[in-house]
């Protein structure tokens, strides 16, 4: 409930109730189980914001108790990897012969599994989660082993049929443990699926041959599938294809974005309108609007109903059936669960005549979800949806203060009242869009790495969505459910028209260069905490200062408290920079080599300078294919983690997709001073994408030759030597493919630090050694050629380089068994320690002095962080 002072100025933020503070402390304890630093800081800031007037120690004790309970509860409820069944262990035994391993993988294991859930994906793909997976023998043999606990993720390309939850699938599958790329500060795929109790991947290696579907599906899933099929058949078409904007409609009702082309999805994402396609509280709000409209109709027909229940309570009670139906249709996504629980708690609180319904309903809904599954607190969908509602709840009093609603007289004429209501609605729409964008900036930047600048489009799109698209989409869904296909098509055609207009507008903005979504620094968690504390303190300081100026009583203590909050926020905001300054004074100038864990590919980051003035170059960027972009998903998040999107140089050793692919995105989004390659053009779409990225960024392409030097820091004496690339017209000019890779050596003040070999193979290594003597190839660290393949193994090469450490970039459980057994045994025989990204994740090597022993750090749990 908003409180007002004598001047009619609203107090900016309502005082939190004790139960709300305790619930927040519990949530921060859950966060602290995985992230102790952010969790403890959040608890300290909560105590600062809600500083009690008396019994400080008792208050702090209860907060600390709730915090500890949350931390212990999360640890007790967190999913743990189940024991691996014997049949699955035998499939992953340590095979020495990679050919036998590949034969076994290609054949797979005949299993039977139950479908847990199904989600359509773009480009005619489907994600199926399987449970109770167990092997079966040949047809006719009834012997079956025990099933494997946990879920299996089956990404099915070009599916030939659509299974439903509850049905059984029988077929030959190959399996791999889910072990995503491990890079500090980047998305952790293994943790994401572990939170959903999914620990293994499944893939059918025979292109659907032999797959059998049996059993009856769960009844709710069957009904939902029939409704979805009727809905899709009713979508408006033009020329045998979906009409423009029609692909939006399944996303709004079922959360199905599989029909949305990637280029249209990219336009929507960069325009900051993607939230309108996600099943969230915004769409549940339309169910509440239906309930409110029905309450108006009911009170018109029977005004006496208002004597029994207020209109707000009636609206929520009437909206509940629609909300439950939408929850079922949307497969109960976490955002819809939060919104549905909020409706229930709001109705209960109004029924009990409790004040402050907005914030209490939100916290109660989030609390119930966290009690049921505490790891949901790390789900970005719940974070964004809950924070949006929280921002609206906390910022509305400030909006009322700006408009001074209580002091403005009501208009007498109908036109005046309508104009005033329209002005208020427009103001609140603009205000809420702006406030949400400002308040959620750190989380959006941290999660997505880009910041959309066209959020004012929400002012145009959300009214169209609310008054045209959603009502007619809901109407079309009802008609599809009762089998009225023509009426459903007519309603959906009306709903698709504004969506098509939006796409045309976004395409025009894109072609005109106005659809800006720059890549930004992904902020440190200390910066995020300081930013949000300032967002709380600064509006409060403004209102408190106004109240003090107007002579309102009781404002001076709050002014001092808000000033303390603002000062603390400013210190936290600057703490990442201060931390870098302290690191620069303590450690000074250094040179770093980071092998980024990009899976089956290679990407190496070189850094030099001190912590405050560190400069960077990127060698290779990982894989790009139809379904995965290492540059977007891995490299960019790593490079922008508490760092600006700038690079001094980008170098591609050779134009293969697993080296060049990820650089396309980096060249498009980063400020790059130099791009260099081996002079060979990439083929097909990859080459066209590279040329387009270079043209848009304005970076010229340089071709490196053996003997060239790239001076990274002339004063510091840091440079890259180009040791190998085939010369045009020379004896090696006919060498192509992997042997055309650049071979680079990192040197600091004449001391060779690292040798980067690209994908060069044995014949290329022999030619390289003919051109150089022993000292010219020496280095302390060698990045093993071609991901450690047997074809690149040459013992004389390692003897000539004489490294202290060998690093391999490859994916976990790759089908080629990289690094090969021959490479491992040879390096072990020469007593050269070898580490791979498959086992250790991101590998960081840092030199404090030229020629000194480097410090080695690993990202994956169980890795060692010590001086080498």
Residue pairs with C-beta under 8 A, 6 or more apart in sequence:
1 14
1 355
1 356
2 10
2 11
2 14
2 396
2 397
2 400
3 10
3 11
3 14
4 10
4 11
4 406
5 11
5 547
5 550
5 552
6 550
6 552
7 546
7 547
7 550
7 552
8 404
8 406
8 407
9 401
9 404
9 543
9 546
9 547
9 550
9 552
10 397
10 398
10 400
10 401
10 543
11 397
11 543
12 397
12 398
12 401
12 539
12 540
12 542
12 543
12 544
13 394
13 397
13 536
13 539
13 540
14 356
14 359
14 394
14 397
16 24
16 50
16 359
17 356
17 360
20 359
20 360
20 363
21 46
21 50
21 63
22 62
22 63
22 66
23 66
23 363
23 366
23 367
24 46
24 363
25 43
25 46
25 62
25 63
25 64
25 66
25 67
25 70
26 66
26 67
26 69
26 70
26 73
26 367
26 370
27 70
27 366
27 367
27 370
27 377
28 39
28 42
28 43
28 46
28 67
28 70
29 39
29 43
29 66
29 67
29 68
29 69
29 70
29 71
29 72
29 73
29 74
30 39
30 70
30 71
30 73
30 74
30 370
30 374
30 377
31 38
31 39
31 42
31 377
31 378
32 38
32 39
32 40
32 43
32 67
32 70
32 71
33 39
33 70
33 71
33 74
33 75
33 78
33 374
34 74
34 378
35 525
37 525
38 525
38 529
39 67
39 71
41 525
41 526
41 529
41 572
42 529
43 63
43 64
43 67
45 529
45 533
45 568
46 63
47 59
47 60
47 63
48 564
48 565
48 568
49 533
49 536
49 565
51 561
52 59
70 374
73 374
74 374
74 375
74 377
77 373
77 374
77 375
78 374
78 375
79 194
79 195
79 196
79 197
79 375
81 150
81 194
81 199
82 148
82 149
82 150
82 199
83 149
84 148
85 134
85 145
85 146
85 147
85 148
86 145
87 109
87 134
87 135
87 145
88 148
88 175
88 200
91 104
91 109
91 174
91 175
92 175
92 176
92 177
92 813
95 101
95 104
95 817
96 821
98 790
98 816
98 817
98 820
98 821
101 815
101 817
102 815
102 816
105 174
105 205
105 815
106 174
106 205
107 172
107 174
107 205
108 172
108 173
108 174
108 204
108 205
108 206
109 135
109 172
109 173
109 174
109 175
110 135
110 136
110 137
110 138
110 170
110 171
110 172
111 133
111 134
111 135
111 136
111 170
111 171
111 172
111 173
112 133
112 134
112 136
112 144
112 168
112 169
112 170
113 130
113 131
113 132
113 133
113 134
113 152
113 168
113 169
113 170
113 202
114 130
114 131
114 132
114 166
114 167
114 168
114 169
114 215
115 128
115 129
115 130
115 163
115 164
115 165
115 166
115 167
115 168
115 169
115 217
116 129
116 130
116 131
116 151
116 165
117 128
117 129
117 165
117 331
118 126
118 127
118 128
118 129
118 162
118 163
118 164
118 165
119 126
119 127
119 128
120 126
120 127
120 256
120 258
121 127
121 155
121 258
122 257
122 258
122 260
122 261
122 262
122 265
123 258
123 262
123 626
123 627
124 157
124 158
124 159
124 258
125 155
125 156
125 157
125 158
125 159
125 258
125 627
126 155
126 156
126 159
126 162
127 153
127 154
127 155
127 156
128 154
128 156
128 163
128 169
129 151
129 152
129 153
129 154
129 196
129 198
130 151
130 152
130 154
130 169
130 202
131 150
131 151
131 152
132 147
132 148
133 147
133 148
133 152
133 202
134 144
134 145
134 146
134 147
134 148
135 144
135 145
136 144
136 170
137 143
137 144
148 200
150 197
150 198
150 199
150 200
151 193
151 196
151 197
151 198
151 199
151 200
152 175
152 198
152 199
152 200
152 201
152 202
153 178
153 193
153 198
153 200
153 201
153 202
154 173
154 201
154 202
154 203
154 204
155 201
155 203
156 204
158 208
159 208
160 208
160 211
161 211
161 213
162 225
163 169
163 213
163 217
164 217
164 218
164 221
164 222
164 225
165 217
165 218
165 221
166 215
166 216
166 217
166 218
166 221
167 213
167 214
167 215
167 216
167 217
168 213
168 214
168 215
169 211
169 212
169 213
170 211
170 212
170 213
170 214
171 204
171 206
171 210
171 211
171 212
172 204
172 205
172 206
172 210
173 202
173 203
173 204
173 205
174 202
174 203
174 205
175 200
175 201
175 202
175 203
176 200
176 201
176 203
176 812
176 813
177 199
177 200
177 201
177 812
177 813
178 189
178 190
178 193
178 194
178 198
178 199
178 200
178 201
179 190
179 812
179 813
179 838
180 187
180 188
180 189
180 190
180 192
181 189
181 596
181 597
181 598
181 599
181 634
181 837
181 841
181 842
182 188
182 190
182 597
182 837
182 840
182 841
182 842
182 859
182 860
183 596
183 597
183 634
183 637
183 638
183 841
183 842
183 859
184 641
184 842
184 859
185 522
185 637
185 638
185 641
185 642
186 634
186 637
186 638
186 641
187 633
187 637
191 378
193 199
195 375
195 378
195 379
204 211
216 222
217 225
220 328
224 254
224 328
224 329
224 331
227 329
227 477
227 480
227 481
228 250
228 254
228 256
230 480
230 481
230 483
230 485
230 488
231 249
231 250
231 253
231 254
231 476
231 477
231 480
231 488
231 492
232 250
233 480
233 485
234 476
234 479
234 480
234 485
234 488
234 489
234 492
235 242
235 243
235 246
235 249
235 250
235 489
235 492
235 496
236 242
236 243
236 246
236 489
236 492
236 493
236 496
237 243
237 246
238 244
242 259
243 493
243 496
243 500
244 496
244 499
244 500
244 503
244 504
245 496
245 497
245 498
245 499
245 500
245 501
245 502
245 503
246 259
246 492
246 496
246 499
246 500
247 257
247 259
247 260
247 261
247 264
248 260
248 277
248 469
248 496
248 499
249 469
249 473
249 476
249 492
249 495
249 496
249 499
250 256
250 257
250 258
250 259
251 257
251 260
251 277
252 277
252 283
252 469
252 470
252 473
253 329
253 330
253 473
253 474
253 477
254 329
254 330
254 331
255 278
255 279
255 330
255 331
255 333
257 265
257 277
260 268
260 277
264 503
267 503
267 506
267 507
267 510
267 515
268 274
268 277
268 506
269 452
269 517
270 450
270 452
270 454
270 515
270 516
270 517
271 452
271 454
271 457
271 506
271 509
271 515
271 517
272 437
272 452
272 453
272 454
272 455
272 457
272 458
273 457
273 458
273 461
273 502
275 282
275 384
275 388
276 282
276 458
276 461
276 462
276 465
278 335
278 381
279 330
279 333
279 335
279 336
280 333
280 335
280 336
280 339
280 381
280 384
280 385
281 335
281 336
281 338
281 339
281 342
281 385
281 388
281 389
283 326
283 330
283 336
283 339
283 470
284 323
284 326
284 336
284 339
284 340
284 342
284 343
285 339
286 466
286 470
286 471
286 474
287 319
287 322
287 323
287 326
287 343
288 315
288 316
288 319
288 323
288 343
289 319
289 466
290 318
290 319
290 322
290 474
291 314
291 315
291 316
291 317
291 318
291 319
291 320
291 322
292 311
292 315
292 319
294 315
294 318
295 311
295 314
295 315
295 318
296 311
298 305
298 314
298 318
299 305
299 306
299 311
299 314
305 314
306 314
309 317
309 351
310 350
312 350
313 347
313 350
313 351
316 343
316 346
316 347
316 350
317 347
319 343
320 343
320 344
320 347
323 339
323 340
323 343
324 340
326 336
327 336
327 337
327 340
329 477
330 336
333 381
334 369
334 376
334 379
334 381
334 382
334 385
335 381
335 382
335 384
335 385
337 369
338 365
338 366
338 369
338 382
338 385
338 386
339 365
339 385
341 364
341 365
341 368
341 369
342 361
342 362
342 364
342 365
342 389
343 361
344 365
345 360
345 361
345 364
345 365
346 357
346 358
346 361
349 357
349 360
349 361
350 357
354 360
358 389
358 393
359 390
359 393
359 394
362 386
362 389
362 390
362 393
366 382
366 386
369 376
369 382
370 376
370 377
376 382
377 383
380 447
383 443
384 440
384 443
387 439
387 440
387 443
388 436
388 440
391 435
391 436
391 439
391 440
392 432
392 435
392 436
394 536
395 431
395 432
395 435
395 439
395 539
398 539
398 543
399 427
399 428
399 431
400 406
401 543
402 431
403 424
403 427
410 417
410 420
411 417
411 419
411 420
426 459
429 458
429 459
429 462
429 463
430 456
430 459
433 455
433 456
433 458
433 459
433 462
434 455
437 455
438 535
439 532
439 535
441 451
441 531
442 523
442 527
442 528
442 531
442 532
443 528
444 451
445 451
445 520
445 521
445 522
445 523
446 522
446 523
446 528
449 519
449 520
449 522
449 636
449 637
449 640
450 517
450 518
450 519
450 520
450 669
451 517
451 518
451 520
452 516
452 517
453 516
453 517
453 518
454 509
454 514
454 515
454 516
461 502
464 498
464 501
464 502
465 498
468 494
468 495
468 497
468 498
469 495
469 498
469 499
470 495
471 495
472 491
472 492
472 494
472 495
473 491
473 492
473 495
475 491
476 487
476 488
476 489
476 491
476 492
476 495
477 488
479 485
479 487
479 488
479 491
480 488
506 515
509 515
518 669
519 636
519 640
519 645
519 669
519 670
520 640
520 645
521 640
521 642
521 643
521 644
521 645
522 637
522 640
522 641
522 642
523 531
523 576
523 642
524 575
524 576
524 642
526 572
526 575
526 576
526 579
527 572
527 573
527 575
527 576
527 642
529 569
529 572
530 568
530 569
530 570
530 571
530 572
530 573
530 574
530 575
531 569
531 573
532 569
533 565
533 566
533 568
533 569
533 572
534 566
534 569
534 570
534 573
536 565
536 569
537 562
537 563
537 565
537 566
537 569
538 566
540 558
540 562
540 565
541 559
541 562
541 563
541 566
544 555
544 558
544 559
544 562
545 559
547 555
548 555
548 556
548 559
576 642
577 612
580 611
580 612
581 611
581 612
583 610
583 611
584 610
584 611
584 612
584 613
587 610
587 611
587 848
588 610
588 848
589 608
589 609
589 610
589 716
590 608
590 609
590 610
590 846
590 847
590 848
591 606
591 607
591 608
591 718
591 746
591 748
591 753
591 846
591 847
592 605
592 606
592 607
592 608
592 844
592 845
592 846
592 847
593 604
593 605
593 606
593 746
593 753
593 754
593 781
593 844
593 845
593 846
594 604
594 605
594 606
594 607
594 842
594 843
594 844
594 845
595 602
595 603
595 604
595 783
595 807
595 809
595 837
595 842
595 843
596 603
596 604
596 605
596 622
596 634
596 635
596 638
596 837
596 842
597 634
597 809
597 837
597 841
597 842
597 843
597 859
598 621
598 622
598 623
598 630
598 634
598 635
598 662
598 809
598 837
599 622
599 623
599 630
599 634
599 811
599 812
600 623
600 658
600 787
600 810
600 811
600 814
600 818
601 620
601 621
601 622
601 623
601 630
601 658
601 659
601 661
601 662
601 809
601 811
602 620
602 622
602 653
602 658
602 659
602 758
602 759
602 783
602 787
602 809
603 618
603 619
603 620
603 621
603 622
603 630
603 634
603 635
603 662
603 809
604 618
604 619
604 620
604 756
604 783
604 809
605 616
605 617
605 618
605 619
605 638
605 639
606 616
606 617
606 618
606 619
606 712
606 720
606 746
607 614
607 615
607 616
608 614
608 615
608 712
608 713
608 716
608 718
608 748
609 615
609 713
609 716
615 648
615 712
615 713
616 639
616 643
616 646
616 647
616 648
617 647
617 648
617 649
617 650
617 651
617 710
617 712
617 720
618 635
618 639
618 647
618 649
618 650
618 651
618 663
618 666
619 651
619 652
619 653
619 744
619 756
620 651
620 652
620 653
620 659
620 660
620 662
620 663
620 758
621 630
621 631
621 635
621 650
621 652
621 659
621 660
621 661
621 662
621 663
621 664
621 665
621 666
622 630
622 631
622 634
622 635
622 658
622 659
622 661
622 662
623 629
623 630
623 657
623 658
623 661
623 662
624 630
624 631
624 657
624 660
624 661
624 662
624 664
624 686
624 689
625 657
625 661
629 661
629 662
629 664
629 665
630 661
630 662
631 661
631 662
631 663
631 664
631 665
631 666
632 662
632 665
634 662
635 662
635 665
635 666
636 645
636 665
636 666
636 669
636 670
638 842
639 645
639 647
639 666
639 670
645 669
645 670
645 671
646 670
646 671
646 672
647 666
647 670
647 671
647 672
647 673
648 673
648 674
648 712
649 672
649 673
649 674
649 675
649 676
649 710
649 712
650 663
650 666
650 667
650 670
650 672
650 674
650 675
650 676
650 699
651 675
651 676
651 677
651 704
651 710
651 720
651 742
651 744
652 659
652 660
652 663
652 675
652 676
652 677
652 678
652 742
653 659
653 677
653 678
653 741
653 742
653 743
653 744
653 756
653 758
653 759
654 660
654 677
654 678
654 680
654 737
654 738
654 740
654 741
654 742
654 758
654 759
655 677
655 678
655 680
655 681
655 682
655 683
655 686
655 687
655 690
656 738
656 759
657 686
659 758
659 759
660 677
660 682
660 686
660 690
661 686
663 690
664 686
664 689
664 690
664 693
665 693
666 672
667 675
667 690
667 693
667 694
667 697
667 699
668 693
668 696
668 697
672 697
672 699
673 699
674 699
674 702
674 710
675 694
675 699
675 700
675 701
675 702
676 701
676 702
676 703
676 704
676 710
677 701
677 702
677 703
677 704
677 742
678 703
678 704
678 725
678 726
678 740
678 741
678 742
679 703
679 704
679 705
679 725
679 728
680 736
680 740
681 687
682 690
694 700
694 701
704 710
704 722
704 725
704 742
705 722
705 725
705 727
706 722
706 723
706 724
706 725
706 727
706 771
707 722
708 721
708 722
709 719
709 720
709 721
709 722
710 719
710 720
710 722
711 718
711 719
712 718
712 719
712 720
713 719
716 748
716 749
717 747
717 748
717 749
717 750
717 850
718 746
718 747
718 748
718 749
719 747
720 744
720 745
720 746
720 747
721 744
721 745
721 747
722 742
722 743
722 744
723 743
723 744
723 745
723 755
723 768
723 771
723 772
723 776
723 777
724 741
724 742
724 743
724 760
724 764
724 767
724 768
724 771
725 740
725 741
725 742
725 743
726 732
726 733
726 734
726 735
726 736
726 739
726 740
727 733
732 767
735 763
735 764
735 767
738 758
738 759
738 760
738 761
738 764
738 786
738 792
739 760
739 761
739 763
739 764
739 767
741 757
741 758
741 759
741 760
741 764
741 785
742 756
742 758
743 755
743 756
743 757
743 758
743 760
743 768
744 755
744 756
745 752
745 754
745 755
745 756
745 777
745 779
746 752
746 753
746 754
746 755
746 756
746 779
747 753
748 847
748 850
748 851
749 850
750 850
751 850
751 851
752 778
752 779
752 780
753 779
753 780
753 781
753 847
753 850
753 854
754 779
754 780
754 781
754 782
754 783
754 845
755 777
755 779
755 781
755 782
755 783
755 801
755 803
756 783
757 782
757 783
757 784
757 785
757 786
757 792
758 785
758 786
759 785
759 786
759 787
759 792
760 768
760 785
760 786
760 792
761 785
761 786
761 789
761 791
761 792
762 791
762 792
762 793
762 794
765 785
765 792
765 794
765 797
766 794
768 777
768 797
769 777
769 796
769 797
769 800
774 800
774 802
777 797
777 800
777 801
778 800
778 801
778 802
779 801
779 803
780 803
780 804
780 805
780 851
780 854
781 803
781 804
781 805
781 806
781 807
781 845
781 854
782 798
782 801
782 803
782 805
782 806
782 807
783 806
783 807
783 808
783 809
784 792
784 806
784 807
784 808
784 819
784 823
784 834
785 792
786 792
787 808
787 809
787 810
787 814
787 816
787 818
787 819
788 808
788 810
788 818
788 819
788 820
788 823
788 824
788 836
789 816
789 818
789 819
789 820
789 823
790 820
790 821
790 822
790 823
792 823
793 820
793 822
793 823
793 826
795 826
795 830
798 806
798 826
798 827
798 830
798 832
799 830
803 832
804 832
804 833
804 853
804 868
805 832
805 833
805 834
805 835
805 845
805 854
805 856
805 868
806 827
806 832
806 833
806 834
806 835
807 834
807 835
807 836
807 843
807 845
808 818
808 819
808 823
808 834
808 835
808 836
808 837
808 838
809 836
809 837
810 818
810 819
810 836
810 837
810 838
811 837
811 838
812 838
812 839
813 838
814 838
818 836
818 838
819 834
819 836
823 834
824 834
827 833
827 834
828 834
833 868
835 843
835 856
835 858
837 843
839 860
840 858
840 859
840 860
840 863
841 858
841 859
841 860
841 863
842 858
842 859
843 856
843 857
843 858
843 859
844 856
844 857
844 858
844 859
845 854
845 855
845 856
845 868
846 854
846 855
846 857
847 854
847 855
848 855
853 867
853 868
854 868
855 866
855 867
855 868
856 864
856 865
856 866
856 867
856 868
857 863
857 865
858 864
858 865
